[in-house]
Amino acid sequence: MYVVLEDAEAVMAVAVAVVPIVEVVIAEVVIA
């Protein structure tokens, strides 16, 4: 159970870190 919770937290942390990067890339593509 603890492993699952830790994995979920890790996934959320990665998602929070990646989402802004993806948004910037999409914005650059749209602007370009």
C-alpha positions as CSV (number, residue, x, y, z in Angstrom):
1,M,0.0,0.0,0.0
2,Y,2.8,2.4,0.9
3,V,4.5,1.6,-2.4
4,V,1.4,2.4,-4.3
5,L,1.1,5.7,-2.5
6,E,4.7,6.6,-3.1
7,D,4.4,5.7,-6.8
8,A,1.3,7.9,-7.1
9,E,3.1,10.8,-5.5
10,A,6.1,10.3,-7.8
11,V,3.8,10.3,-10.8
12,M,2.1,13.5,-9.6
13,A,5.5,15.1,-9.1
14,V,6.6,14.2,-12.6
15,A,3.3,15.4,-14.1
16,V,3.6,18.7,-12.3
17,A,7.1,19.1,-13.6
18,V,6.3,18.1,-17.2
19,V,3.0,19.9,-17.8
20,P,4.5,23.4,-17.8
21,I,7.2,22.3,-20.2
22,V,4.6,20.7,-22.5
23,E,2.5,23.9,-22.4
24,V,5.6,26.0,-23.3
25,V,6.4,23.7,-26.2
26,I,2.8,23.8,-27.5
27,A,2.7,27.6,-27.1
28,E,6.0,27.9,-29.1
29,V,4.6,25.7,-31.9
30,V,1.3,27.6,-32.0
31,I,3.2,30.9,-32.1
32,A,5.7,29.6,-34.7
